[in-house]
Amino acid sequence: MSVRGVSGEEREELARLRDENARLRMEREILRKRGLLREGGRPAIGEA
């Protein structure tokens, strides 16, 4: 992905969003492994 023509501020936001996306994916995987999140992203809390 090229970031030509993107301002410094936009580049910073892109980096921040990529970091946040990686963190959220990691958190979602942890929840899924603990059985607290089903496939599709819905909470598994309250299931029998």
N, C-alpha and C positions, 0 to 999 in steps of 0.2 A: 504494500500500500504506500503510495507516494504522498508526501505531505508538502509538495511544492505549492506555493501560492497561499500557504496557510500562515497566519500571523503567529507570533510567539505566544500570544495569549491562547490562541486556538490549539497550538501544539501542547501547551501546558495542560489544557483541559482534556485533550485526547489522552495524554499520559495518565492523568488522574483517573479518567474513566476506564482506561485499560487496567490500571491497578485495582480499581474498585471491582471491576468485572471478574478479575482473577480471584480476588478475596471472596466474592459472593459465590463463585463456582466451588471454591474450596469449602466454604461453610456449608453449602448445599450437599456436597459429597459426604461431609462428616455427618450431617443429619440423616442422610440416606443410609449410611453404614450403621448408624445407631438405631435404625428402624423408626425414626421420628418423621420421616418424609417419604411419601410414596413416589413412584415414577409419575411424572407429570407435574411435580412440585406441590402437590396438595399435602397438608399435614396429615399424619397417620394417627394423631391423637384422637382418642375416643373410639377407636376400632376395637372390636372384640377379637 
